[in-house]
Amino acid sequence: MEKEMTLYEELQWRGLIKDISSEDLIDKLNNGGVKFYLGTDPTADSLHIGHYSTFLVAKRLQKAGHTPILLVGGATGLVGDPRGTGEREKADAKVIEQNYTKLKAQVEKLFGIKTVNNLDWFKDVNYIEFLRDYGKYINVNYMLSKDLVKRQLEIGISYAEFSYMLIQGVDFKHLHDEFGVTLQIGGSDQWGNLTTGIEIIRKLTGDEVYAFSIPLATDSTGKKMGKSEGNAVWLDLEKTSAYELYQYLFNLEDSMMETYLKRFTFLTRPEIEDIMSKHNAEPEKRLAQETLAHEVIRDIHGEEEYQKAVEISRALFSGDIKNIPSNLISKVFAKVDHIDITEEQNIVDFLANNGICTSKREAREFVNAGSITVNGDKVTDLETVISKDLALDDKYVVVRKGKKKYFLGEIK
């Protein structure tokens, strides 16, 4: 019988630990009872799939008897952290505040984690006192040695973003003093910021605190899954529907499957090994992708939303467009060619005038061959009129040419 893994061994097996500040942390992780925090800045009004892996680590620690706190950086969000790719735009204070409120509600609902805002302890900080009390203890050479700072120095870094590391270090000190937090976790790109907090606490209190970093979630090309990379898949149902999330996960490459099942689910090692064995034997069935989609969507949005996503996918496959809820039509067909319908036209003129077919002759050929459907119904009558009477919810006209080519018309 296989020996049960310790928490640390499981985190390693899942590929969820990159750097660790001290070997002493291993026993503390395995024994439970640690208060820890992770942070995110409210640069958007929702978390995205790139955050999800990190937040699941917090959930794993919580299940193992540790106590999480989430810091949403109302203060650090106004400053901006160096990305190594260029200076962030100056943040709008009102937007940051609105985003904080939404993120707090989202995190408490999805993960049940206590949330704090570092603006609460930074808003009245005196600048001279800050430099005296904290700036004196962190050497500039130490800060310059950190990877993100070094990368951004090549293209220029503002004083504000250079200071971010020190501010995050003070956050750790505040949470240590206020709540007894002794561990900070975060993405591997935050390692310099994580260790700065350890340095400040050690120099000011003599206390031993810890940190470990988590490899960043990346897509199949190695790009970070995040808003700044332009490929965000949001955890907010209004921003990314369960169907869109399902499609995203279901269409991930086979090469990513074992990694994602380990990092994005609570499935056990034997379960994942069994799934991958079956998947590799018949990859065309996409068992691993289906399992990943089920586990992630059920965890974030619930079983009902997962079932809806599956039903929409089946409706698309079968051409039964009328079974797709009208409020999701625009999201389901967000990436297909869009057509504004401003006047009634017969099907032949409509297909030719909107570039669905190259000519009226081709349009007639496709209709006569039964290769055009409108809202799931095959069109064979050349005199069929595209109008509001045909539209779903008096608004949408979904046209399919052949087996897979879709177009979305919207009545204007």
matplotlib code that plots the C-alpha trace (Angstrom):
import matplotlib.pyplot as plt

x = [0.0, 1.4, 2.5, 0.3, 2.2, 2.8, 1.4, 4.9, 5.4, 2.0, 2.7, 6.0, 4.3, 1.7, 4.5, 3.3, 6.6, 9.4, 11.4, 11.3, 12.9, 14.0, 14.0, 12.4, 9.2, 8.7, 7.8, 5.6, 3.6, 3.2, 2.1, -0.6, -1.4, 0.4, -1.2, -0.3, -1.2, -1.2, -1.8, -3.2, -3.6, -7.1, -6.0, -9.1, -12.5, -12.1, -9.6, -8.6, -7.5, -3.9, -4.8, -6.7, -3.8, -2.3, -5.6, -6.1, -2.7, -4.2, -7.3, -5.0, -3.1, -6.5, -7.6, -4.4, -5.1, -3.5, -5.2, -5.3, -5.6, -5.9, -4.4, -6.0, -3.6, -5.6, -2.3, 0.1, -2.5, -2.0, 1.8, 2.1, 4.7, 7.5, 6.6, 9.9, 8.1, 7.4, 6.0, 2.3, -0.1, -1.0, -3.9, -7.2, -7.9, -11.7, -11.3, -8.9, -11.4, -14.3, -12.1, -11.2, -14.8, -15.6, -12.5, -13.2, -16.7, -15.5, -12.7, -14.9, -17.5, -15.2, -12.6, -13.9, -10.7, -10.6, -9.7, -7.7, -6.8, -3.3, -4.6, -6.1, -2.6, -0.8, -3.3, -2.0, 1.7, 4.1, 6.7, 9.7, 8.7, 8.3, 11.8, 13.2, 11.4, 11.7, 13.8, 16.9, 16.8, 16.7, 19.9, 19.5, 22.0, 19.7, 16.8, 18.7, 19.6, 16.0, 15.0, 12.0, 13.9, 17.0, 14.8, 13.0, 16.2, 17.1, 14.1, 13.8, 12.0, 10.3, 11.0, 7.4, 7.7, 11.1, 9.6, 6.9, 9.2, 9.6, 5.9, 5.1, 7.7, 6.0, 2.7, 4.2, 5.5, 2.0, 0.2, 2.8, 2.3, -1.5, -2.5, 0.5, 1.1, 4.4, 4.2, 3.7, 3.0, 2.9, 3.8, 7.4, 7.7, 7.1, 10.0, 12.0, 9.0, 8.3, 11.9, 12.0, 9.2, 11.3, 14.3, 12.3, 10.7, 14.0, 15.8, 13.1, 11.8, 14.3, 11.3, 11.7, 9.1, 8.9, 7.9, 7.5, 6.8, 4.5, 5.4, 3.3, 0.4, 1.2, -0.5, 0.8, 3.2, 4.8, 3.0, 1.7, -2.1, -3.0, -4.6, -1.4, -0.7, -4.0, -5.3, -7.3, -10.0, -12.0, -13.5, -16.4, -19.3, -20.4, -17.0, -16.3, -19.3, -19.1, -19.4, -16.4, -14.4, -15.5, -14.3, -11.0, -10.3, -11.7, -9.4, -6.2, -3.4, -2.8, 0.7, -0.7, -3.2, -1.2, 0.2, -3.2, -4.9, -2.3, -2.4, -6.0, -7.9, -8.1, -8.0, -5.7, -2.5, -4.1, -7.1, -4.9, -2.7, -5.8, -7.3, -4.0, -3.6, -7.1, -6.6, -3.2, -4.8, -7.6, -6.7, -9.4, -12.0, -10.4, -11.1, -8.5, -9.8, -13.4, -12.3, -10.3, -13.3, -15.7, -13.4, -12.6, -16.1, -17.8, -15.3, -15.7, -19.4, -21.1, -22.3, -25.4, -23.2, -21.0, -24.0, -25.3, -21.9, -22.0, -25.5, -24.6, -21.6, -23.8, -26.4, -23.7, -22.4, -25.9, -26.9, -29.8, -29.2, -32.6, -31.5, -28.8, -30.1, -30.5, -28.5, -25.5, -25.7, -23.3, -20.8, -21.0, -20.5, -18.1, -15.3, -17.2, -17.8, -20.5, -23.1, -25.3, -28.8, -30.4, -33.0, -34.9, -33.3, -33.9, -31.5, -29.6, -29.0, -28.2, -25.5, -23.9, -24.1, -22.5, -19.6, -20.9, -20.9, -18.7, -21.7, -25.4, -24.7, -22.7, -25.4, -28.1, -25.9, -25.4, -29.1, -30.1, -27.6, -29.1, -25.8, -27.2, -28.9, -30.5, -30.9, -30.5, -33.1, -32.0, -32.9, -33.9, -36.3, -34.5, -37.2, -36.7, -36.5, -34.0, -35.9, -36.8, -39.5, -36.7, -34.5, -33.9, -35.1, -36.0, -32.3, -30.0, -29.7, -27.1, -26.1, -24.1, -22.5, -21.5, -20.7, -18.6, -18.5, -20.8, -21.8, -23.8, -26.2, -27.7, -30.9, -30.2]
y = [0.0, 3.4, 5.6, 8.7, 11.9, 14.7, 18.1, 19.3, 16.2, 16.6, 20.3, 19.2, 16.4, 18.8, 21.2, 23.9, 24.9, 26.7, 28.4, 28.0, 30.3, 27.7, 24.0, 24.6, 25.5, 21.9, 20.5, 23.5, 22.9, 19.2, 19.9, 22.5, 25.6, 28.2, 31.6, 32.7, 35.2, 35.8, 39.0, 40.4, 44.0, 45.2, 46.1, 44.4, 43.7, 39.9, 37.2, 35.2, 31.7, 32.7, 33.4, 30.2, 27.9, 30.1, 30.4, 26.7, 26.4, 28.5, 26.2, 23.2, 24.7, 25.6, 22.0, 20.9, 23.0, 26.3, 29.7, 31.9, 35.7, 37.4, 40.9, 42.9, 45.8, 49.0, 50.8, 48.7, 48.8, 52.5, 52.1, 49.2, 46.4, 46.1, 43.5, 43.5, 44.5, 48.2, 50.8, 50.3, 53.1, 55.4, 53.8, 55.6, 55.6, 55.3, 52.3, 50.6, 51.1, 49.6, 46.7, 46.0, 45.8, 43.3, 41.2, 41.0, 39.7, 37.3, 35.8, 35.4, 33.7, 31.3, 30.5, 31.6, 33.5, 36.5, 39.6, 42.7, 45.9, 47.4, 50.8, 50.6, 50.8, 52.8, 55.7, 57.7, 56.7, 59.6, 59.4, 60.5, 58.0, 55.3, 55.9, 56.0, 53.0, 50.7, 52.2, 52.2, 48.4, 47.4, 47.8, 49.1, 46.5, 43.8, 45.3, 45.6, 41.9, 40.8, 39.4, 41.6, 44.8, 43.7, 43.1, 46.4, 48.3, 47.5, 49.5, 51.9, 51.7, 54.5, 55.2, 54.2, 50.7, 50.3, 51.1, 48.3, 45.7, 47.6, 48.3, 44.6, 43.8, 46.2, 44.4, 41.2, 43.0, 44.5, 41.1, 39.4, 42.0, 42.3, 38.7, 36.5, 35.7, 33.7, 32.7, 34.4, 32.6, 34.0, 33.6, 32.9, 36.4, 37.8, 36.0, 39.2, 40.8, 37.8, 37.6, 41.4, 40.9, 38.2, 40.5, 43.4, 41.2, 39.6, 42.9, 44.7, 41.8, 39.0, 36.7, 33.8, 33.9, 32.1, 32.2, 29.9, 30.7, 28.9, 28.5, 30.8, 29.2, 29.3, 28.4, 25.9, 28.5, 29.3, 32.7, 33.6, 33.2, 36.7, 40.0, 41.7, 39.0, 39.7, 36.1, 36.4, 33.9, 35.5, 33.7, 36.2, 34.5, 37.8, 38.3, 34.7, 32.4, 28.8, 27.9, 30.0, 28.6, 25.1, 25.7, 27.1, 24.1, 21.5, 22.8, 22.8, 20.8, 17.2, 18.1, 20.3, 17.9, 16.1, 19.5, 21.1, 18.2, 18.3, 22.0, 22.9, 20.0, 18.2, 14.8, 12.3, 10.9, 7.5, 9.3, 11.5, 8.6, 6.6, 9.5, 10.1, 6.4, 6.3, 9.6, 8.6, 5.3, 7.3, 11.0, 11.7, 11.3, 14.2, 12.5, 14.6, 17.9, 16.9, 16.0, 19.2, 21.3, 19.5, 19.9, 23.5, 24.8, 22.8, 24.3, 27.9, 28.0, 24.8, 21.6, 23.4, 25.8, 23.0, 21.1, 24.2, 24.5, 20.9, 21.3, 24.4, 22.6, 19.7, 22.1, 23.6, 20.3, 19.1, 22.5, 22.9, 26.6, 27.3, 25.4, 28.0, 30.7, 33.9, 35.9, 33.7, 33.9, 36.8, 35.1, 31.7, 33.3, 36.1, 35.0, 34.4, 37.0, 39.5, 41.0, 44.0, 43.4, 46.7, 45.6, 42.6, 40.6, 37.2, 34.5, 34.7, 38.4, 38.1, 35.5, 37.3, 40.8, 39.9, 37.8, 34.5, 33.3, 34.8, 35.5, 35.0, 32.0, 30.4, 31.3, 29.6, 26.5, 26.3, 26.8, 24.2, 21.7, 22.2, 23.6, 26.7, 26.8, 29.8, 29.4, 25.7, 25.2, 24.1, 26.6, 25.2, 27.9, 30.6, 33.1, 32.8, 36.3, 37.2, 39.5, 40.1, 37.4, 34.8, 36.2, 34.6, 36.9, 39.3, 40.1, 37.3, 35.4, 32.5, 31.3, 28.2, 27.5, 23.9, 22.0, 24.4, 28.0, 30.2, 33.9, 35.9, 38.5, 41.1, 43.0, 46.8]
z = [0.0, -1.0, 1.9, 2.3, 1.3, 3.8, 2.9, 1.8, -0.3, -1.9, -2.8, -4.3, -6.3, -7.6, -8.7, -6.4, -4.6, -6.4, -3.7, 0.1, 2.6, 5.1, 5.5, 9.0, 7.2, 6.0, 9.5, 10.2, 7.0, 7.8, 11.4, 10.8, 12.9, 10.8, 10.1, 6.6, 4.0, 0.3, -1.6, -4.8, -6.0, -7.2, -10.7, -12.0, -10.5, -10.7, -10.2, -13.3, -13.9, -13.3, -9.7, -9.3, -8.8, -6.1, -4.3, -4.4, -2.6, 0.2, 0.2, 0.5, 3.4, 5.0, 4.7, 6.4, 9.5, 8.6, 8.7, 5.6, 5.3, 1.9, 1.5, -1.3, -1.8, -1.9, -1.2, -3.3, -6.2, -6.3, -6.6, -8.9, -8.8, -11.4, -14.1, -15.9, -19.1, -18.5, -16.2, -15.2, -15.9, -13.0, -11.1, -10.5, -6.8, -7.3, -9.6, -7.1, -4.3, -6.5, -7.5, -3.9, -2.9, -5.7, -5.1, -1.4, -2.0, -4.7, -2.6, 0.5, -1.6, -3.6, -1.0, 2.4, 3.2, 5.6, 3.7, 4.7, 2.9, 3.3, 2.6, 6.2, 7.7, 5.0, 4.4, 7.4, 7.3, 7.5, 4.7, 6.9, 9.6, 7.0, 5.7, 9.2, 10.5, 7.5, 4.7, 7.0, 7.2, 3.6, 1.5, -2.0, -3.3, -1.8, -3.7, -7.0, -6.8, -7.2, -10.6, -11.4, -10.5, -12.5, -15.5, -15.3, -14.7, -18.3, -19.6, -16.7, -13.3, -11.4, -7.8, -7.0, -8.5, -7.0, -3.5, -4.0, -2.5, 0.7, 1.0, 0.6, 3.2, 5.7, 5.0, 6.2, 9.3, 10.0, 9.6, 11.8, 14.5, 14.2, 13.5, 14.3, 10.6, 10.2, 6.5, 3.2, 0.0, -3.6, -7.2, -8.1, -9.6, -6.1, -4.5, -3.9, -2.2, -0.1, 1.3, 1.9, 4.5, 6.2, 6.3, 7.8, 10.5, 11.4, 11.8, 13.7, 16.0, 15.7, 14.9, 12.5, 9.7, 6.4, 2.8, -0.2, -3.8, -6.3, -10.0, -12.1, -14.0, -17.7, -20.9, -23.4, -24.9, -21.5, -21.2, -17.8, -17.5, -16.4, -17.4, -18.2, -20.9, -22.6, -22.2, -19.0, -18.3, -15.4, -12.4, -12.4, -14.1, -15.7, -17.3, -18.4, -18.6, -17.4, -21.1, -22.0, -19.1, -20.2, -23.8, -22.6, -20.4, -22.8, -25.6, -23.7, -25.2, -24.1, -23.1, -20.3, -18.8, -16.1, -14.9, -14.8, -13.1, -10.3, -9.9, -10.5, -8.8, -5.5, -7.3, -5.6, -7.1, -7.9, -9.5, -11.7, -12.7, -13.6, -15.7, -17.5, -18.3, -19.8, -21.6, -23.1, -24.4, -26.2, -26.3, -28.9, -26.1, -24.2, -20.8, -19.1, -20.4, -19.5, -16.0, -15.6, -16.8, -14.4, -11.4, -11.9, -12.9, -10.1, -7.6, -8.8, -10.0, -8.9, -10.5, -12.1, -14.1, -15.2, -16.5, -18.3, -20.0, -21.2, -22.5, -24.5, -26.0, -27.0, -28.4, -30.6, -31.7, -32.7, -34.1, -31.7, -31.2, -29.6, -26.5, -25.8, -23.3, -25.2, -22.6, -23.4, -27.2, -27.5, -25.3, -27.0, -30.4, -29.2, -31.5, -34.7, -37.4, -36.4, -38.8, -38.1, -39.6, -40.4, -43.0, -44.1, -46.9, -48.5, -47.6, -50.8, -50.6, -46.9, -47.5, -50.4, -49.0, -45.7, -47.0, -45.8, -49.4, -52.1, -54.5, -54.9, -57.1, -54.3, -51.8, -53.9, -54.2, -50.4, -49.7, -52.3, -50.8, -47.3, -46.1, -44.4, -41.1, -39.3, -35.6, -35.9, -38.6, -42.1, -44.8, -48.2, -49.4, -51.5, -50.5, -46.8, -45.3, -42.6, -40.3, -36.6, -36.9, -37.2, -34.5, -31.1, -28.4, -31.2, -31.5, -32.6, -35.9, -35.8, -39.2, -39.8, -43.2, -43.7, -40.5, -38.4, -39.8, -37.6, -38.0, -35.5, -36.8, -34.5, -35.3, -35.2]

ax = plt.figure().add_subplot(projection="3d")
ax.plot(x, y, z, "-o")
ax.set_aspect("equal")
plt.show()
